[in-house]
């Protein structure tokens, strides 16, 4: 190869190298330009997003402020709508207080000839308002609480304010006396009539009267029950009052037992009648007095027939015969505070023993069922579980304490 060919080849290689370098430089420039464009676009998008977020935050803040203002305004307007009367009355009260207090301050300074006399409105005006506000507070806390003492304070201090202002105005004439006296108490009078003790509806008055009547009768019944209560003394000398549960009629401070309807199931008298019918199928069931002496001696159940402590009839004596002799015997028994036996009923001790045998069986069943604890069951618990009288329950309790007795 000649040197010309070699020279041409070198020039061609240099030209190609230069072209490749220019091409690479162009690619780099394009990449840089593209990167710059992407960065600028990202900056613009970020700025736009920031502006949108800022705008939304500002709009939300304005909306919250608008909602808060609306809520506060609604609260104010709602309070104003619900207290229209209060607003009017308190407006009168403020005007009355300002006029009367300023007049009394000047009058007090003249009377006492010193600045201390300007405290006079604290007695004449503020005194009656203190009692007036106290009446309102007590009424709101407890509607049933008595406020007559506070009302007396209102009218006493109101009279004092009226007289003091009237005396102050008397020097200027009768018209000034009347006006200054009325102005001093106008606010308090309006407050007491419309706010402190507002008028009630007919239904409210009826409900209050009914509640007061119920409370009065409940208290009367409680006092009467306390008078009739008995005292139970333990071995240490400690006393405990016991009451007789039941349904009573309150009359003149005394409790009168109410006789339930025997046809209504579940009532004590109805249960007593059923037990009496079971124990005395051949005779009519009676309801003896639970506190009679005959019942105490015999220990019979309160629902069955009454067993007396009389001797059994002798030979040849007809205990079922009716006639004058039977009527006389019944009268004699009644005079001694005892009850006569129904016709066909055996003598008292036999009936009491038979009844106690039935009660012992029922007591054993109750103990086996777990309804009674023989060690700790009281006389009242035994009587309530077996539905029998206290004397019979007392005898069963004694038998549980002394199993070998009887």
C-alpha positions in Angstrom: 0.0 0.0 0.0 1.3 3.4 -1.0 1.6 6.3 1.5 -1.3 8.1 -0.2 -3.6 5.2 0.5 -2.4 5.0 4.1 -2.9 8.7 4.4 -6.4 8.5 3.1 -7.3 5.6 5.4 -6.0 7.7 8.4 -8.0 10.7 7.3 -11.1 8.5 6.9 -10.6 6.9 10.4 -10.1 10.4 11.9 -13.3 11.5 10.2 -15.2 8.5 11.5 -13.9 9.0 15.0 -14.9 12.6 14.9 -18.4 11.7 13.7 -18.8 9.2 16.4 -17.6 11.7 19.0 -20.1 14.3 17.6 -22.8 11.6 17.7 -22.0 10.7 21.3 -21.9 14.4 22.3 -25.3 14.9 20.6 -26.8 11.9 22.5 -25.5 13.3 25.8 -26.9 16.6 25.0 -30.2 15.1 24.2 -30.2 13.0 27.4 -29.3 16.1 29.4 -32.0 18.1 27.7 -34.5 15.3 28.3 -33.5 15.0 32.0 -33.8 18.8 32.4 -37.2 18.7 30.8 -38.4 15.9 33.1 -37.1 17.7 36.1 -38.8 20.9 35.1 -42.0 19.0 34.5 -41.7 17.4 37.9 -41.1 20.7 39.5 -44.1 22.2 37.7 -46.3 19.2 38.8 -45.1 19.5 42.4 -45.8 23.2 42.4 -49.2 22.6 41.0 -49.9 19.9 43.6 -48.7 22.1 46.4 -50.9 25.0 45.2 -53.9 22.6 45.0 -53.2 21.3 48.4 -52.8 24.7 49.8 -56.0 25.8 48.2 -57.9 22.9 49.5 -56.5 23.4 53.0 -57.5 27.1 52.9 -61.0 26.1 51.6 -61.4 23.5 54.4 -60.3 26.0 57.0 -62.8 28.6 55.7 -65.5 25.9 55.8 -64.6 25.0 59.4 -64.7 28.6 60.4 -68.0 29.1 58.7 -69.4 25.9 60.4 -68.1 27.1 63.8 -69.6 30.5 63.3 -72.9 28.9 62.2 -72.9 26.6 65.2 -72.2 29.4 67.6 -74.8 31.5 66.1 -77.3 28.7 66.1 -76.5 28.1 69.8 -77.0 31.8 70.6 -80.2 32.1 68.6 -81.5 28.8 70.1 -80.7 30.0 73.6 -82.4 33.3 72.8 -85.5 31.6 71.4 -85.7 29.3 74.4 -85.2 32.1 76.9 -87.3 34.9 75.5 -89.2 35.4 78.7 -86.0 35.2 80.7 -84.4 37.9 78.6 -87.3 40.2 79.0 -87.5 39.7 82.7 -83.8 40.1 83.3 -83.8 43.2 81.2 -86.4 44.7 83.6 -84.4 43.4 86.5 -81.1 45.0 85.3 -82.8 48.4 84.7 -84.6 48.3 88.1 -81.4 47.3 89.9 -79.2 50.0 88.2 -81.8 52.8 88.9 -82.5 51.8 92.5 -78.8 51.0 93.4 -77.6 54.4 92.0 -80.3 56.2 93.9 -79.6 54.3 97.2 -75.9 54.9 96.8 -76.4 58.7 96.7 -79.0 58.5 99.5 -76.7 56.4 101.7 -73.8 58.9 101.2 -76.1 61.7 102.3 -77.4 59.9 105.3 -74.1 58.6 106.5 -72.2 61.8 105.4 -69.3 59.6 104.1 -68.4 57.3 101.3 -69.3 54.3 103.4 -73.0 55.1 102.8 -72.6 54.2 99.2 -72.7 50.5 100.3 -76.4 50.9 101.2 -77.6 49.2 97.9 -75.8 46.0 99.0 -78.4 45.7 101.8 -81.5 47.1 100.2 -81.1 45.9 96.6 -78.6 43.0 96.7 -80.2 41.5 99.7 -83.5 40.8 98.1 -81.8 39.6 94.9 -79.7 37.1 96.9 -82.8 35.5 98.2 -84.6 35.7 94.8 -81.7 33.8 93.1 -81.6 31.3 96.0 -85.3 30.5 95.4 -84.6 29.8 91.7 -81.5 27.6 92.4 -83.4 25.5 94.9 -86.3 25.1 92.6 -84.1 23.9 89.8 -82.3 21.4 92.0 -85.3 19.9 93.8 -88.8 20.8 92.8 -90.3 19.2 96.0 -88.1 21.1 98.4 -89.7 23.8 100.5 -88.6 27.4 99.8 -91.0 29.3 102.0 -88.1 30.6 104.2 -86.3 31.9 101.1 -89.5 33.6 99.9 -90.0 35.2 103.3 -86.4 36.6 102.9 -87.3 37.9 99.4 -90.4 39.8 100.6 -88.7 41.1 103.8 -85.8 42.6 102.0 -88.1 43.7 99.2 -90.2 45.5 101.7 -87.1 47.1 103.1 -86.0 48.2 99.7 -89.4 49.6 98.9 -89.6 51.6 102.1 -86.1 52.9 101.9 -86.6 54.1 98.3 -90.0 55.5 99.1 -88.6 57.5 102.0 -85.8 58.8 99.7 -88.4 59.9 97.2 -90.8 61.5 99.7 -88.6 64.6 99.9 -89.5 65.3 96.3 -93.2 64.5 96.6 -95.7 61.7 96.7 -95.3 60.8 93.0 -91.5 60.5 93.4 -92.0 58.3 96.5 -94.3 55.9 94.7 -92.1 55.7 91.5 -88.9 55.1 93.4 -90.5 52.5 95.6 -92.0 50.6 92.7 -88.9 50.8 90.6 -86.8 49.2 93.4 -88.9 46.1 93.6 -90.2 45.8 90.1 -87.4 43.5 88.9 -87.7 41.1 91.9 -91.4 40.9 91.6 -91.2 40.1 87.9 -88.4 37.5 88.6 -90.4 35.7 91.2 -93.6 35.5 89.2 -92.1 34.5 85.8 -88.8 32.8 86.5 -88.2 31.6 90.1 -91.6 30.0 90.4 -93.3 30.1 87.0 -97.0 29.1 86.7 -97.6 25.4 86.1 -100.1 23.7 83.9 -103.2 21.9 85.2 -101.6 18.5 84.6 -98.5 19.5 86.5 -100.5 20.8 89.4 -102.5 17.6 89.5 -99.3 15.5 89.4 -97.7 17.5 92.1 -100.8 17.2 94.3 -101.0 13.4 93.7 -97.3 13.0 94.5 -97.7 15.1 97.7 -100.7 13.0 98.7 -98.9 9.7 98.1 -95.9 10.9 100.1 -98.1 12.0 103.0 -100.0 8.7 103.1 -96.7 6.7 102.9 -95.3 8.7 105.8 -98.5 8.2 107.8 -98.3 4.5 107.1 -94.7 4.3 108.2 -95.4 6.2 111.4 -98.4 4.0 112.2 -96.3 0.9 111.5 -93.6 2.2 113.8 -96.2 2.7 116.6 -97.4 -0.9 116.1 -93.9 -2.4 115.9 -92.8 -4.9 118.5 -89.3 -5.2 120.0 -87.3 -8.3 119.8 -84.6 -8.5 122.6 -81.6 -10.9 122.2 -79.6 -12.4 125.0 -77.2 -9.5 125.1 -80.1 -7.0 125.6 -79.9 -5.6 122.1 -83.3 -4.5 120.8 -84.6 -4.8 117.2 -88.0 -3.7 115.9 -90.1 -6.3 114.1 -93.0 -5.5 111.9 -96.0 -7.6 110.7 -96.0 -7.6 106.9 -99.3 -7.4 105.1 -101.8 -5.1 103.5 -103.3 -2.4 105.7 -105.7 0.5 105.5 -104.4 3.7 107.0 -107.0 5.6 109.0 -106.4 8.3 111.7 -102.9 7.2 112.3 -103.7 3.5 112.7 -103.3 0.5 110.5 -106.3 -1.8 109.9 -105.6 -5.1 108.2 -107.3 -5.5 104.8 -109.2 -8.7 104.3 -108.2 -10.1 100.9 -110.6 -11.7 98.5 -110.6 -15.5 99.2 -111.2 -16.2 95.6 -107.8 -14.6 94.6 -105.1 -17.3 94.6 -101.8 -16.7 96.2 -103.0 -14.6 99.1 -102.4 -15.7 102.7 -106.1 -16.1 103.6 -106.8 -18.2 100.5 -103.9 -20.5 101.4 -105.2 -20.7 104.9 -108.6 -21.7 103.7 -107.2 -24.4 101.4 -105.1 -25.9 104.3 -108.2 -25.7 106.6 -110.2 -27.6 104.0 -107.6 -30.3 103.7 -107.4 -30.7 107.5 -111.1 -30.5 108.0 -112.9 -32.1 105.0 -116.1 -32.8 107.0 -116.6 -29.3 108.3 -116.4 -25.7 107.0 -113.0 -24.1 107.0 -112.7 -21.2 109.4 -110.3 -18.4 109.6 -109.4 -18.0 113.3 -107.8 -15.1 114.9 -104.0 -15.7 114.8 -103.5 -14.0 118.1 -106.2 -15.9 120.1 -105.3 -17.6 123.3 -106.8 -20.9 122.1 -104.5 -21.0 119.2 -101.5 -20.2 121.3 -102.3 -23.1 123.6 -103.0 -25.6 120.9 -100.2 -24.7 118.5 -102.4 -25.2 115.4 -101.7 -23.9 111.9 -103.2 -20.5 111.2 -105.2 -21.8 108.3 -107.0 -24.8 109.9 -109.7 -25.1 112.5 -109.2 -23.8 116.0 -108.3 -26.4 118.7 -109.4 -25.3 122.1 -107.9 -26.2 125.5 -111.2 -27.4 126.9 -111.6 -30.9 128.4 -112.9 -33.6 126.1 -116.6 -34.1 126.3 -117.7 -36.6 128.9 -119.7 -39.7 128.5 -123.1 -39.1 127.1 -122.4 -35.5 126.1 -123.4 -34.8 122.6 -120.9 -32.3 121.2 -122.7 -32.0 117.9 -126.1 -31.2 119.2 -127.6 -27.9 118.3 -130.0 -26.0 120.4 -130.1 -23.7 123.4 -127.4 -25.6 125.3 -125.0 -25.4 122.4 -125.7 -21.7 121.9 -125.2 -21.0 125.6 -121.9 -22.9 125.6 -120.7 -20.9 122.5 -121.6 -17.7 124.3 -119.7 -18.7 127.4 -116.7 -19.6 125.3 -116.9 -16.3 123.5 -117.0 -14.5 126.9 -113.8 -16.2 127.9 -112.0 -15.0 124.7 -112.1 -18.5 123.2 -113.6 -19.8 119.9 -116.1 -22.7 119.7 -115.3 -25.8 117.8 -117.1 -26.5 114.5 -119.7 -29.2 114.6 -118.2 -32.7 114.3 -114.7 -31.5 115.3 -112.9 -33.7 117.9 -111.6 -32.3 121.1 -108.8 -29.7 121.0 -105.7 -31.8 122.0 -106.5 -34.6 119.5 -106.9 -32.1 116.7 -103.7 -30.2 117.6 -101.6 -33.4 117.8 -103.0 -34.6 114.4 -102.2 -31.3 112.9 -98.7 -31.2 114.3 -98.1 -34.6 112.9 -99.0 -33.2 109.4 -96.7 -30.2 110.0 -93.9 -32.5 111.2 -94.2 -34.5 107.9 -94.1 -31.3 105.9 -91.2 -30.0 107.9 -89.2 -33.1 107.2 -90.0 -32.8 103.5 -88.9 -29.2 103.5 -85.6 -30.1 105.2 -85.0 -32.9 102.8 -85.7 -30.6 99.8 -83.2 -28.0 101.2 -85.9 -25.4 101.8 -85.1 -25.2 105.5 -81.9 -25.6 107.5 -82.9 -27.4 110.7 -79.9 -25.8 112.6 -80.5 -22.1 111.6 -84.2 -21.9 110.5 -86.1 -19.2 112.5 -89.6 -19.4 113.7 -90.7 -16.9 111.0 -89.0 -19.0 108.3 -90.7 -22.2 109.5 -94.1 -20.5 109.6 -93.6 -19.0 106.2 -92.4 -22.2 104.5 -95.1 -24.4 106.1 -97.8 -21.6 106.0 -98.7 -22.2 109.6 -99.2 -20.0 112.6 -96.4 -18.7 114.9 -97.3 -21.0 117.9 -97.1 -24.1 115.7 -93.8 -22.9 114.2 -92.5 -22.1 117.7 -93.3 -25.6 118.8 -91.6 -27.2 115.8 -88.6 -25.0 116.4 -88.4 -26.3 119.9 -88.7 -29.9 118.7 -85.8 -29.3 116.3 -83.7 -27.8 119.1 -84.6 -30.8 121.4 -85.2 -33.9 119.2 -85.8 -36.1 122.3 -88.6 -33.9 123.6 -92.2 -34.6 122.9 
